[in-house]
């Protein structure tokens, strides 16, 4: 019988308007991945701006690393970065505007991710 891997699911609802809150899911996500825990971050609401090319380069909250670095590291370490489709549409953001590693997600995908995670956190 295969052992179920631990999984955490973060919902990130902030971007440059609250850089400290925007940084926390990526910092925690990187820590989870380093502990061999599967991590998914779902960008929702204004949080979707973080996934647009160039945006995160200008968002930083001391003492956290710059968000673009946190995001790049998170994806490189195997983290899953999901972006809310309706939230993108509401902001007229096209899929071609998204950073590498960002995946589109709507209600079904998000629900599936939540049901497979043992822990859910919202920032």
C-alpha positions in Angstrom: 0.0 0.0 0.0 1.4 3.4 -1.0 1.9 5.9 1.8 0.1 9.2 1.2 2.5 12.1 1.0 1.8 15.1 3.2 0.4 18.1 1.3 -0.2 21.8 2.2 -2.4 24.2 0.2 -2.0 28.0 0.5 -4.4 30.5 -0.9 -2.7 33.9 -1.6 -5.0 36.8 -1.9 -2.5 39.7 -1.8 0.1 41.3 -4.0 1.9 44.6 -3.9 -0.7 46.3 -1.8 0.4 44.1 1.1 3.9 42.7 0.3 4.4 41.1 3.7 1.2 39.1 3.5 2.1 38.2 -0.2 5.5 36.9 0.9 4.4 34.5 3.6 2.8 31.7 1.4 6.0 31.5 -0.7 8.2 31.5 2.3 6.2 28.8 4.0 5.8 26.9 0.8 9.6 26.8 0.3 10.0 25.5 3.8 7.4 22.8 3.2 9.1 21.6 0.1 12.5 21.5 1.9 10.7 19.2 4.4 9.5 17.0 1.6 5.9 18.1 1.9 4.1 18.8 -1.3 3.1 22.4 -1.6 0.6 24.3 -3.8 -0.1 28.0 -3.8 -3.3 29.3 -5.4 -3.2 33.0 -6.4 -6.7 34.5 -6.0 -8.1 38.0 -6.1 -5.4 40.7 -6.3 -2.8 37.9 -5.7 -3.0 37.0 -9.4 -0.9 40.1 -10.1 2.1 38.3 -8.6 2.0 35.8 -11.5 2.3 38.5 -14.2 5.6 39.0 -15.9 7.7 41.7 -14.2 5.2 42.5 -11.4 6.9 40.7 -8.6 10.3 42.2 -9.3 9.1 45.3 -7.5 7.4 43.7 -4.5 9.4 43.1 -1.3 8.8 43.1 2.4 11.8 43.1 4.7 13.1 40.7 6.0 11.7 38.4 3.3 13.5 37.7 0.0 12.1 39.6 -3.0 8.8 37.9 -4.1 10.1 37.2 -7.6 12.9 35.2 -6.0 10.6 33.4 -3.6 8.3 32.5 -6.5 11.1 31.3 -8.8 12.6 29.2 -6.0 9.2 27.7 -5.0 8.5 26.5 -8.6 12.1 25.3 -9.1 11.8 23.2 -5.9 8.7 21.5 -7.3 5.9 23.7 -5.8 2.7 24.1 -7.8 1.7 27.6 -8.6 -2.0 27.9 -9.6 -3.7 31.1 -10.8 -7.4 31.8 -10.6 -8.9 32.0 -14.1 -11.9 34.2 -13.2 -9.6 36.5 -11.3 -7.4 36.9 -14.4 -10.4 37.6 -16.6 -11.7 40.2 -14.2 -8.4 42.0 -14.4 -8.0 41.6 -18.2 -4.8 39.5 -17.7 -4.0 37.1 -20.6 -2.4 33.7 -20.0 0.5 34.9 -22.1 1.2 37.6 -19.4 2.0 34.9 -16.8 5.4 33.9 -15.5 6.8 30.5 -16.3 5.5 27.8 -14.0 2.1 29.4 -13.4 -0.9 27.1 -14.1 -4.4 28.2 -14.8 -7.0 26.9 -12.3 -10.7 27.2 -11.9 -13.1 25.9 -9.2 -12.8 22.2 -10.1 -9.0 22.1 -10.0 -8.9 24.2 -6.8 -11.4 21.9 -5.1 -9.4 18.8 -6.1 -6.2 20.3 -4.7 -8.0 21.2 -1.4 -9.4 17.8 -0.9 -6.0 16.1 -1.3 -4.2 18.5 1.1 -4.1 17.9 4.9 -3.6 21.6 5.7 -5.1 24.8 4.1 -3.9 28.3 4.9 -5.2 31.6 3.5 -3.1 34.8 3.3 
